[in-house]
Amino acid sequence: MEHYDWVGFYLAEDRELVLGPFVGAPTEHVRIPFGCGVCGQVAESGETLVVPDVAAEANYLSCGSAVQSEIVIPIHADGEFVAQLDIDSYTRDPFSQGEVVFLQRLCTRLAQLWSET
């Protein structure tokens, strides 16, 4: 997708998110405690979070001045939070409702595959 400027997975490990595979600029946020930043909020709530303007988010961990928006989708396997998909965009408010639904379905399928391993 043209407006996906950073895409990566964070894996849950002892109430901490650990950076897994990603595409985009390197980030200093390789470990994030649950509750900290947008990713940490999603780890705590277990709910998808779309942030159309990161500058308006009080608990935002900046990954670079170019990032303007973010979407984070949790991955639950066997009823447990195990990982999340994180997408940053250099475009303000680019994520459509259709994209949100698609990404949630994708993460549901990833959770099924996770459960099979």
Buried (B, 14 or more C-beta within 10 A) or exposed (E): EEBBBBBBBBBBEEEBBBBEEBEBEEBEBEEBBBEBBBBBBBBBEEEBBBBBEBEEBEEBBEBBEEBBBBBBBBBBBEEEBBBBBBBBBBBEEBBEEEBBEEBBEEBEEBBEEBEEE
